[in-house]
Amino acid sequence: MTVDITVPVLAESVPDATLLEWRKHPGESVREGELVIELETDKVVLEITAPASGVLAEIVHATGDTVVSGEVLARIDTEATTSIEMATTPPPESPAHPPTAMGAATISPASPPPPPGAASTARFEDRHGPAVRKLLAEHGLEAGLIAGSGKDGRITKADVLAYLDQLEGGQLEGRQIEGHKTASLRTPRLEAPPASRPVPPAGPSEGRPPTGVRGERRETLSRIRQRIAERLLEAQRGSAILTTFNEVDMQPVMDLRERHKAAFEKRFGARLGFMSFFARAAVQALGRFPAVNAYIEGDEIVYHDYCDIGVAVGSPRGLVVPVLRNVETLSFARIESEIAAFGEKARAGSLSLDDMTGGTFTISNGGVFGSLLSTPILNPPQSAILGMHKIEQRPVVVDGTIVARPMMYLALSYDHRIIDGREAVLFLVTIKEALEDPARMLLEV
């Protein structure tokens, strides 16, 4: 019987997808649930697994093809004679059986046997994504020594980077250290050379090309990067974007976190971060100024009676904005737990289309990368976005005295077609007041 591998139903906002690298080739056996191909949309990367066990009989669409919902990608023959077990059966120790027509499954006496575990290691590495395989190759790492946190134990890019950090810090056992081919690390430690010996120029491992080399390379934009570019241009062309600024004294929030973070984590199993405070402050401000939570459609303004807040996070494939649903109903613990889950998914590349769809307002935290001040750009069709920035000790006047306080600049970019300057300024002031006196969020004043 033949079973089709098809494109899953894509979201209404995702018209098509691009095929990435096929993990299996015609004639190879597959297991039900095994990853065979990834689809890149303009929002997320989808993993397509085998719907049944058998042999991959035919690939209908090649790597790089554009496909739509329901389209057939490949076909599996569930009754093929090649068994799945053949791929895992070790070669015979002696040539007791002559080679058969299925020569790929046997080894000739004249051919030296492969090292133990070589075939299984190759299949193990093939389960992982292109970014992971590239990192493994660049650093000469053995995939079998790295614990995978992805689906079905697959290694993610974050797993490889964490392993490199441990390797660099000397935190791994001898067997693990011997498991990589080279000692190359992302940031190799170099001893200071003697004074009589000149310091060599920086090499490629330090992010710069060798001296005198003027090379160029071209890479095709990913679907996600193309979509980011389209949406940014759409926001600038279709909106009258202005930005208003303010600053907030983060000392009250920092003191509150310091007093309760241990008890909070013990009770809820989630770290008490800053984002939950900003999300709750935004909910209060959105309730007071509903135009900030609305958008323009044709000649109408569409208001939302709920707060779905997008949280912009970085991922190996670019900026993504997963959405917290109904934040007005969520506790601090629930907000922190969902944000942590989104962060893990973003690093592993496993965010779903549902995670990314919708949103009535967005919060972007450039401060985690060291940004002191910026003007965030709208996420269409939303009408506003709040930008958080780096907390920095600065001199401020408190009760007539100059003191050092942990200050953060806030930026609200908004569509002036729907939001007046007065509303934008008061919205930002409401967030500032809620953060400088967190009791306001509890009392809703």
VOVEX-483965 format. One line per field, with one value per residue (C-alpha): residue number from 1; residue in one letter; x, y, z. Coordinates in Angstrom, 2 decimals. Example, Ala and Ser with C-alpha at 12.3 -4.5 7.8 and 13.67 -1.06 7.14 Angstrom:
2
resi	c(1 / 2)
resn	c(A / S)
X	c(12.30 / 13.67)
Y	c(-4.50 / -1.06)
Z	c(7.80 / 7.14)
END
This chain:
445
resi	c(1 / 2 / 3 / 4 / 5 / 6 / 7 / 8 / 9 / 10 / 11 / 12 / 13 / 14 / 15 / 16 / 17 / 18 / 19 / 20 / 21 / 22 / 23 / 24 / 25 / 26 / 27 / 28 / 29 / 30 / 31 / 32 / 33 / 34 / 35 / 36 / 37 / 38 / 39 / 40 / 41 / 42 / 43 / 44 / 45 / 46 / 47 / 48 / 49 / 50 / 51 / 52 / 53 / 54 / 55 / 56 / 57 / 58 / 59 / 60 / 61 / 62 / 63 / 64 / 65 / 66 / 67 / 68 / 69 / 70 / 71 / 72 / 73 / 74 / 75 / 76 / 77 / 78 / 79 / 80 / 81 / 82 / 83 / 84 / 85 / 86 / 87 / 88 / 89 / 90 / 91 / 92 / 93 / 94 / 95 / 96 / 97 / 98 / 99 / 100 / 101 / 102 / 103 / 104 / 105 / 106 / 107 / 108 / 109 / 110 / 111 / 112 / 113 / 114 / 115 / 116 / 117 / 118 / 119 / 120 / 121 / 122 / 123 / 124 / 125 / 126 / 127 / 128 / 129 / 130 / 131 / 132 / 133 / 134 / 135 / 136 / 137 / 138 / 139 / 140 / 141 / 142 / 143 / 144 / 145 / 146 / 147 / 148 / 149 / 150 / 151 / 152 / 153 / 154 / 155 / 156 / 157 / 158 / 159 / 160 / 161 / 162 / 163 / 164 / 165 / 166 / 167 / 168 / 169 / 170 / 171 / 172 / 173 / 174 / 175 / 176 / 177 / 178 / 179 / 180 / 181 / 182 / 183 / 184 / 185 / 186 / 187 / 188 / 189 / 190 / 191 / 192 / 193 / 194 / 195 / 196 / 197 / 198 / 199 / 200 / 201 / 202 / 203 / 204 / 205 / 206 / 207 / 208 / 209 / 210 / 211 / 212 / 213 / 214 / 215 / 216 / 217 / 218 / 219 / 220 / 221 / 222 / 223 / 224 / 225 / 226 / 227 / 228 / 229 / 230 / 231 / 232 / 233 / 234 / 235 / 236 / 237 / 238 / 239 / 240 / 241 / 242 / 243 / 244 / 245 / 246 / 247 / 248 / 249 / 250 / 251 / 252 / 253 / 254 / 255 / 256 / 257 / 258 / 259 / 260 / 261 / 262 / 263 / 264 / 265 / 266 / 267 / 268 / 269 / 270 / 271 / 272 / 273 / 274 / 275 / 276 / 277 / 278 / 279 / 280 / 281 / 282 / 283 / 284 / 285 / 286 / 287 / 288 / 289 / 290 / 291 / 292 / 293 / 294 / 295 / 296 / 297 / 298 / 299 / 300 / 301 / 302 / 303 / 304 / 305 / 306 / 307 / 308 / 309 / 310 / 311 / 312 / 313 / 314 / 315 / 316 / 317 / 318 / 319 / 320 / 321 / 322 / 323 / 324 / 325 / 326 / 327 / 328 / 329 / 330 / 331 / 332 / 333 / 334 / 335 / 336 / 337 / 338 / 339 / 340 / 341 / 342 / 343 / 344 / 345 / 346 / 347 / 348 / 349 / 350 / 351 / 352 / 353 / 354 / 355 / 356 / 357 / 358 / 359 / 360 / 361 / 362 / 363 / 364 / 365 / 366 / 367 / 368 / 369 / 370 / 371 / 372 / 373 / 374 / 375 / 376 / 377 / 378 / 379 / 380 / 381 / 382 / 383 / 384 / 385 / 386 / 387 / 388 / 389 / 390 / 391 / 392 / 393 / 394 / 395 / 396 / 397 / 398 / 399 / 400 / 401 / 402 / 403 / 404 / 405 / 406 / 407 / 408 / 409 / 410 / 411 / 412 / 413 / 414 / 415 / 416 / 417 / 418 / 419 / 420 / 421 / 422 / 423 / 424 / 425 / 426 / 427 / 428 / 429 / 430 / 431 / 432 / 433 / 434 / 435 / 436 / 437 / 438 / 439 / 440 / 441 / 442 / 443 / 444 / 445)
resn	c(M / T / V / D / I / T / V / P / V / L / A / E / S / V / P / D / A / T / L / L / E / W / R / K / H / P / G / E / S / V / R / E / G / E / L / V / I / E / L / E / T / D / K / V / V / L / E / I / T / A / P / A / S / G / V / L / A / E / I / V / H / A / T / G / D / T / V / V / S / G / E / V / L / A / R / I / D / T / E / A / T / T / S / I / E / M / A / T / T / P / P / P / E / S / P / A / H / P / P / T / A / M / G / A / A / T / I / S / P / A / S / P / P / P / P / P / G / A / A / S / T / A / R / F / E / D / R / H / G / P / A / V / R / K / L / L / A / E / H / G / L / E / A / G / L / I / A / G / S / G / K / D / G / R / I / T / K / A / D / V / L / A / Y / L / D / Q / L / E / G / G / Q / L / E / G / R / Q / I / E / G / H / K / T / A / S / L / R / T / P / R / L / E / A / P / P / A / S / R / P / V / P / P / A / G / P / S / E / G / R / P / P / T / G / V / R / G / E / R / R / E / T / L / S / R / I / R / Q / R / I / A / E / R / L / L / E / A / Q / R / G / S / A / I / L / T / T / F / N / E / V / D / M / Q / P / V / M / D / L / R / E / R / H / K / A / A / F / E / K / R / F / G / A / R / L / G / F / M / S / F / F / A / R / A / A / V / Q / A / L / G / R / F / P / A / V / N / A / Y / I / E / G / D / E / I / V / Y / H / D / Y / C / D / I / G / V / A / V / G / S / P / R / G / L / V / V / P / V / L / R / N / V / E / T / L / S / F / A / R / I / E / S / E / I / A / A / F / G / E / K / A / R / A / G / S / L / S / L / D / D / M / T / G / G / T / F / T / I / S / N / G / G / V / F / G / S / L / L / S / T / P / I / L / N / P / P / Q / S / A / I / L / G / M / H / K / I / E / Q / R / P / V / V / V / D / G / T / I / V / A / R / P / M / M / Y / L / A / L / S / Y / D / H / R / I / I / D / G / R / E / A / V / L / F / L / V / T / I / K / E / A / L / E / D / P / A / R / M / L / L / E / V)
X	c(0.00 / 1.21 / 0.85 / 1.28 / 3.38 / 1.53 / 1.86 / -0.16 / -2.93 / -1.21 / -2.65 / -4.74 / -1.95 / 0.63 / -0.05 / 2.83 / 6.06 / 9.53 / 11.03 / 14.31 / 16.60 / 15.22 / 16.42 / 15.58 / 16.12 / 14.12 / 14.74 / 15.56 / 13.44 / 11.52 / 9.75 / 6.39 / 6.94 / 10.50 / 11.47 / 11.75 / 11.62 / 11.26 / 9.07 / 10.05 / 7.20 / 7.49 / 6.83 / 8.09 / 9.81 / 7.51 / 8.75 / 7.10 / 7.26 / 6.49 / 2.79 / 3.64 / 6.61 / 7.96 / 10.26 / 10.37 / 9.20 / 9.08 / 9.92 / 7.47 / 8.96 / 12.67 / 14.52 / 13.78 / 10.36 / 7.41 / 4.37 / 0.88 / -1.49 / -2.41 / 0.13 / 1.82 / 5.53 / 6.48 / 5.09 / 5.87 / 5.48 / 4.40 / 4.75 / 8.24 / 10.60 / 13.38 / 12.86 / 13.63 / 15.71 / 18.26 / 19.59 / 20.39 / 21.58 / 25.39 / 27.48 / 28.46 / 31.84 / 32.79 / 31.77 / 29.50 / 26.80 / 27.55 / 26.49 / 22.93 / 21.17 / 20.65 / 24.39 / 24.06 / 22.96 / 25.99 / 29.75 / 32.13 / 35.04 / 37.45 / 36.11 / 37.33 / 34.47 / 33.43 / 34.39 / 31.85 / 28.97 / 29.85 / 26.54 / 24.49 / 26.43 / 25.76 / 22.05 / 22.06 / 23.59 / 21.25 / 18.27 / 19.31 / 18.82 / 21.26 / 22.35 / 23.24 / 25.15 / 27.06 / 28.11 / 29.14 / 31.29 / 32.83 / 33.98 / 34.71 / 32.16 / 30.65 / 26.86 / 26.57 / 28.28 / 25.74 / 22.45 / 19.54 / 16.64 / 14.60 / 11.78 / 12.61 / 16.01 / 17.22 / 20.03 / 19.21 / 21.59 / 21.27 / 22.43 / 25.59 / 26.37 / 25.86 / 28.19 / 30.84 / 30.51 / 31.02 / 33.97 / 35.54 / 35.00 / 36.54 / 33.30 / 33.23 / 34.65 / 37.69 / 35.66 / 33.56 / 36.60 / 38.25 / 35.05 / 35.70 / 38.21 / 39.74 / 40.09 / 38.60 / 36.10 / 34.03 / 36.33 / 39.67 / 41.86 / 45.23 / 48.14 / 49.93 / 52.97 / 56.45 / 57.43 / 59.95 / 57.31 / 54.77 / 51.08 / 49.57 / 46.69 / 43.13 / 41.88 / 38.47 / 37.66 / 37.57 / 34.97 / 37.35 / 38.80 / 42.56 / 44.64 / 44.67 / 41.69 / 38.81 / 36.27 / 32.53 / 29.78 / 26.08 / 23.31 / 19.65 / 17.35 / 15.37 / 11.58 / 11.42 / 13.95 / 12.05 / 8.82 / 10.46 / 11.64 / 8.19 / 6.42 / 8.88 / 8.43 / 4.67 / 4.67 / 6.64 / 4.63 / 1.18 / 1.43 / 2.21 / 4.76 / 5.80 / 7.72 / 7.40 / 9.90 / 9.99 / 12.12 / 11.25 / 12.97 / 13.25 / 14.25 / 10.74 / 10.37 / 13.93 / 13.32 / 10.04 / 11.73 / 14.59 / 12.20 / 9.98 / 11.89 / 12.97 / 9.46 / 7.97 / 10.24 / 9.73 / 5.95 / 5.43 / 8.61 / 9.17 / 11.75 / 10.33 / 11.58 / 10.82 / 8.60 / 5.63 / 5.66 / 5.72 / 2.98 / 0.70 / 1.45 / 0.66 / -2.69 / -3.61 / -2.61 / -4.40 / -7.59 / -7.39 / -6.47 / -8.28 / -7.09 / -3.58 / -5.09 / -6.94 / -6.10 / -7.40 / -9.15 / -10.33 / -12.35 / -13.06 / -11.27 / -11.34 / -11.16 / -10.22 / -11.80 / -8.85 / -5.08 / -3.01 / 0.53 / 3.33 / 6.76 / 9.57 / 12.39 / 15.50 / 15.97 / 18.62 / 16.35 / 15.65 / 13.24 / 10.02 / 6.99 / 5.10 / 1.83 / 0.61 / -3.17 / -5.61 / -2.89 / -5.57 / -6.53 / -3.00 / -1.13 / 2.52 / 3.49 / 1.55 / 3.07 / 6.60 / 6.03 / 4.64 / 7.44 / 10.06 / 8.38 / 8.37 / 12.07 / 12.90 / 10.79 / 12.43 / 15.92 / 14.92 / 13.09 / 9.87 / 7.44 / 4.14 / 1.99 / -0.57 / 2.15 / 2.86 / -0.61 / -2.51 / -1.51 / -3.01 / 0.10 / 3.81 / 6.62 / 10.22 / 13.17 / 16.29 / 17.87 / 18.87 / 21.31 / 22.57 / 20.43 / 20.17 / 17.59 / 15.84 / 12.68 / 10.83 / 8.88 / 5.23 / 4.15 / 1.24 / -1.69 / -1.05 / -1.02 / 1.65 / 4.74 / 6.54 / 10.33 / 12.21 / 15.91 / 18.98 / 18.78 / 21.62 / 22.59 / 22.14 / 22.05 / 18.49 / 16.91 / 14.75 / 13.17 / 15.66 / 18.71 / 20.86 / 21.06 / 22.03 / 19.05 / 18.59 / 16.87 / 15.39 / 14.34 / 10.95 / 9.84 / 6.34 / 6.09 / 2.51 / 0.37 / -0.61 / -3.58 / -5.42 / -3.55 / -3.18 / 0.01 / -1.79 / -3.00 / 0.44 / 2.16 / -0.42 / -0.26 / 3.50 / 3.08 / 0.57 / 3.16 / 5.83 / 3.61 / 2.62 / 6.26 / 7.44 / 4.60 / 3.72 / 0.84 / -1.06 / -1.28 / -2.84 / -5.27 / -5.85 / -5.40)
Y	c(0.00 / 3.51 / 6.31 / 9.97 / 12.45 / 15.75 / 19.39 / 20.03 / 22.61 / 25.99 / 29.02 / 31.43 / 34.02 / 31.53 / 30.90 / 28.51 / 27.02 / 26.13 / 22.63 / 22.49 / 19.43 / 15.93 / 13.63 / 10.47 / 9.41 / 7.06 / 3.45 / 4.17 / 2.78 / 5.11 / 4.64 / 6.09 / 9.44 / 9.82 / 13.27 / 13.21 / 16.88 / 20.39 / 23.13 / 26.76 / 29.26 / 33.01 / 32.48 / 29.10 / 25.89 / 22.86 / 19.29 / 16.73 / 13.17 / 9.87 / 8.92 / 5.20 / 2.83 / 1.46 / 2.48 / 5.95 / 5.08 / 8.50 / 12.14 / 14.38 / 17.79 / 18.51 / 20.68 / 24.36 / 23.81 / 25.96 / 23.97 / 24.68 / 23.04 / 19.43 / 19.01 / 15.60 / 15.73 / 12.07 / 8.55 / 5.63 / 2.00 / 0.20 / -3.26 / -2.96 / -5.91 / -3.74 / -3.95 / -1.24 / -3.65 / -4.01 / -0.54 / -1.51 / -5.12 / -5.28 / -6.71 / -10.41 / -11.09 / -13.58 / -13.99 / -16.93 / -15.58 / -14.38 / -10.86 / -10.64 / -8.27 / -6.02 / -5.43 / -2.20 / -4.23 / -6.60 / -6.14 / -7.87 / -9.79 / -7.63 / -4.47 / -3.53 / -3.42 / 0.03 / 1.05 / -0.05 / 2.39 / 4.32 / 3.64 / 4.37 / 7.61 / 8.75 / 8.03 / 9.78 / 12.96 / 12.91 / 13.34 / 16.87 / 20.14 / 21.82 / 24.41 / 21.66 / 19.60 / 22.69 / 23.44 / 19.82 / 19.89 / 23.29 / 22.25 / 18.60 / 17.43 / 13.97 / 14.13 / 11.09 / 12.93 / 15.79 / 15.40 / 16.52 / 18.55 / 18.61 / 16.38 / 12.66 / 13.53 / 15.51 / 17.97 / 21.66 / 24.51 / 25.62 / 22.15 / 22.39 / 25.91 / 24.84 / 21.87 / 24.20 / 26.45 / 23.45 / 22.26 / 25.69 / 25.91 / 22.48 / 21.09 / 17.86 / 14.44 / 13.09 / 10.73 / 13.62 / 15.80 / 13.02 / 12.67 / 15.70 / 15.70 / 19.10 / 21.49 / 24.37 / 26.40 / 29.46 / 31.64 / 29.83 / 30.80 / 32.13 / 32.56 / 35.90 / 35.44 / 36.42 / 40.03 / 39.02 / 37.36 / 39.49 / 38.89 / 37.14 / 38.87 / 37.87 / 34.85 / 33.70 / 32.15 / 35.69 / 36.86 / 38.63 / 37.42 / 36.82 / 39.90 / 40.74 / 38.57 / 40.45 / 37.72 / 37.89 / 35.32 / 35.25 / 33.52 / 33.27 / 35.06 / 32.60 / 32.70 / 34.15 / 36.88 / 37.73 / 38.00 / 40.21 / 42.55 / 42.65 / 43.41 / 46.13 / 47.86 / 47.38 / 49.02 / 52.02 / 52.48 / 51.93 / 53.68 / 57.15 / 56.00 / 58.26 / 57.39 / 58.87 / 58.26 / 58.18 / 56.64 / 54.47 / 53.95 / 50.17 / 50.14 / 49.29 / 46.33 / 45.15 / 45.35 / 43.43 / 40.72 / 40.43 / 39.96 / 37.37 / 35.66 / 32.62 / 31.96 / 32.63 / 30.12 / 27.53 / 27.75 / 28.14 / 26.63 / 29.75 / 32.51 / 35.93 / 38.19 / 41.73 / 40.82 / 39.82 / 43.26 / 44.99 / 42.73 / 43.43 / 47.17 / 47.10 / 45.40 / 48.18 / 50.87 / 49.15 / 49.10 / 52.85 / 53.67 / 51.15 / 52.81 / 51.49 / 47.99 / 48.54 / 48.65 / 50.22 / 48.07 / 50.03 / 52.95 / 51.29 / 51.00 / 47.48 / 47.46 / 44.39 / 43.51 / 41.27 / 41.68 / 39.28 / 40.53 / 39.52 / 39.15 / 39.70 / 37.18 / 36.37 / 32.94 / 31.34 / 32.11 / 35.74 / 37.77 / 35.98 / 37.21 / 34.47 / 35.67 / 35.48 / 35.04 / 36.84 / 38.37 / 40.24 / 36.87 / 35.58 / 35.64 / 36.69 / 33.01 / 32.00 / 34.85 / 33.91 / 30.22 / 30.86 / 33.29 / 30.74 / 28.07 / 30.38 / 31.09 / 27.38 / 26.80 / 29.72 / 28.40 / 24.90 / 26.18 / 24.47 / 27.41 / 26.52 / 28.67 / 28.99 / 30.38 / 33.15 / 34.06 / 37.15 / 39.67 / 43.06 / 44.71 / 43.90 / 44.29 / 44.21 / 44.01 / 45.30 / 45.76 / 42.10 / 42.83 / 46.04 / 48.59 / 51.82 / 53.51 / 52.66 / 53.30 / 49.98 / 49.48 / 48.41 / 44.82 / 45.20 / 45.40 / 46.40 / 50.11 / 50.25 / 48.54 / 49.08 / 49.00 / 48.07 / 48.90 / 48.33 / 49.13 / 51.46 / 53.30 / 57.02 / 60.11 / 61.33 / 63.75 / 62.13 / 64.41 / 67.13 / 64.87 / 63.51 / 59.74 / 56.82 / 54.78 / 51.87 / 53.64 / 52.27 / 54.21 / 53.24 / 53.88 / 53.63 / 53.63 / 54.14 / 54.74 / 58.41 / 57.72 / 56.06 / 57.15 / 60.82 / 62.11 / 62.79 / 59.18 / 57.82 / 59.94 / 59.12 / 55.42 / 55.43 / 57.42 / 54.81 / 52.06 / 54.15 / 54.76 / 51.09 / 49.98 / 52.63 / 51.67 / 48.00 / 48.14 / 50.08 / 46.88 / 45.05 / 47.85 / 48.83 / 52.55)
Z	c(0.00 / -0.80 / 1.79 / 0.84 / 2.79 / 2.42 / 3.42 / 6.60 / 6.59 / 6.81 / 8.56 / 6.52 / 6.73 / 5.37 / 1.65 / 0.97 / 2.25 / 0.98 / 1.25 / 3.12 / 3.09 / 2.60 / 5.40 / 3.44 / -0.16 / -2.42 / -1.49 / 2.14 / 4.95 / 7.26 / 10.55 / 11.45 / 13.18 / 11.84 / 10.53 / 6.72 / 5.64 / 7.07 / 5.61 / 6.04 / 6.07 / 6.55 / 10.27 / 11.47 / 10.34 / 10.36 / 10.84 / 8.56 / 9.84 / 8.16 / 8.54 / 8.31 / 8.29 / 5.05 / 2.22 / 0.66 / -2.82 / -4.49 / -3.80 / -5.65 / -4.73 / -4.44 / -1.95 / -2.56 / -4.14 / -3.04 / -1.90 / -0.54 / 1.95 / 1.16 / -1.66 / -1.91 / -1.06 / -1.28 / -1.12 / 1.21 / 0.19 / 3.35 / 1.78 / 0.29 / 0.81 / 2.25 / 5.99 / 8.47 / 10.51 / 7.67 / 8.41 / 11.99 / 11.46 / 12.00 / 9.12 / 9.32 / 10.94 / 8.22 / 4.57 / 5.39 / 3.08 / -0.45 / -1.47 / -2.69 / -5.06 / -2.08 / -1.99 / -0.05 / 2.95 / 2.87 / 2.93 / 0.56 / 2.15 / 0.17 / 1.77 / 5.26 / 7.76 / 8.96 / 12.49 / 15.12 / 15.41 / 12.24 / 10.50 / 13.59 / 14.18 / 10.62 / 10.98 / 14.39 / 12.96 / 9.95 / 12.28 / 13.13 / 11.27 / 8.85 / 11.45 / 13.93 / 11.36 / 10.28 / 13.87 / 14.43 / 11.30 / 12.05 / 15.52 / 14.79 / 17.34 / 17.69 / 17.83 / 20.09 / 22.95 / 23.08 / 24.92 / 22.72 / 24.10 / 20.87 / 19.74 / 20.00 / 21.49 / 18.48 / 19.09 / 18.74 / 17.97 / 21.60 / 22.75 / 20.63 / 21.83 / 25.46 / 24.88 / 23.46 / 26.50 / 28.79 / 26.71 / 26.87 / 30.63 / 31.27 / 32.70 / 30.67 / 31.47 / 29.68 / 27.45 / 26.21 / 25.54 / 23.53 / 21.49 / 19.31 / 16.50 / 17.10 / 19.99 / 18.04 / 20.08 / 19.29 / 21.42 / 21.73 / 24.65 / 23.47 / 25.84 / 25.67 / 23.37 / 24.58 / 24.05 / 21.42 / 19.30 / 17.40 / 18.02 / 14.98 / 13.19 / 14.08 / 12.18 / 10.98 / 14.39 / 15.81 / 13.30 / 10.88 / 7.57 / 7.28 / 6.52 / 2.82 / 1.90 / 0.24 / -0.33 / -0.84 / -0.45 / -1.22 / 0.69 / -0.28 / 2.13 / 4.24 / 4.02 / 7.53 / 6.71 / 3.50 / 5.46 / 8.10 / 5.34 / 3.74 / 7.02 / 8.03 / 4.69 / 4.95 / 8.37 / 7.17 / 3.98 / 5.48 / 8.86 / 10.19 / 12.76 / 15.61 / 18.78 / 22.25 / 25.05 / 28.82 / 31.52 / 34.49 / 37.82 / 38.08 / 41.76 / 43.10 / 40.73 / 41.46 / 45.21 / 44.86 / 42.82 / 45.29 / 48.22 / 46.59 / 43.77 / 45.82 / 47.17 / 43.72 / 42.00 / 44.74 / 44.52 / 40.77 / 39.30 / 37.19 / 37.42 / 38.29 / 35.50 / 34.37 / 31.43 / 33.58 / 35.23 / 31.84 / 30.46 / 33.42 / 33.25 / 29.52 / 30.20 / 32.61 / 30.12 / 27.21 / 29.25 / 29.75 / 26.16 / 23.90 / 20.68 / 21.41 / 21.39 / 18.09 / 14.38 / 11.19 / 8.58 / 5.56 / 6.89 / 10.26 / 13.60 / 15.05 / 18.87 / 20.90 / 24.23 / 25.06 / 25.26 / 23.14 / 23.64 / 21.29 / 22.87 / 20.38 / 20.86 / 18.86 / 17.29 / 15.06 / 12.07 / 12.96 / 15.06 / 15.94 / 17.91 / 19.77 / 21.32 / 24.92 / 24.77 / 27.06 / 29.21 / 31.17 / 32.70 / 33.37 / 36.66 / 36.94 / 37.25 / 34.14 / 32.12 / 33.17 / 32.45 / 28.96 / 28.08 / 29.21 / 27.08 / 24.06 / 24.56 / 24.56 / 21.47 / 19.64 / 20.36 / 19.28 / 16.17 / 17.25 / 17.45 / 15.79 / 13.53 / 16.33 / 18.62 / 16.09 / 14.88 / 16.01 / 18.65 / 19.50 / 21.00 / 21.09 / 23.65 / 22.42 / 24.82 / 23.11 / 26.52 / 26.71 / 23.86 / 25.47 / 23.63 / 25.62 / 23.39 / 20.13 / 18.11 / 17.67 / 14.47 / 14.33 / 13.81 / 11.31 / 11.64 / 15.27 / 16.05 / 18.76 / 20.15 / 23.46 / 23.53 / 26.71 / 27.04 / 29.16 / 32.87 / 33.75 / 36.91 / 36.30 / 38.53 / 39.15 / 41.58 / 44.29 / 46.91 / 46.06 / 46.35 / 43.52 / 43.81 / 41.56 / 40.41 / 38.00 / 35.11 / 31.89 / 28.82 / 27.40 / 23.83 / 22.40 / 18.62 / 17.44 / 14.36 / 14.49 / 12.20 / 15.06 / 18.22 / 19.13 / 20.71 / 23.99 / 24.21 / 23.39 / 26.05 / 28.72 / 27.82 / 28.42 / 31.65 / 32.87 / 32.33 / 34.06 / 37.11 / 37.36 / 37.35 / 39.80 / 42.18 / 41.48 / 43.99 / 41.30 / 39.23 / 42.16 / 43.02 / 39.34 / 40.09)
END
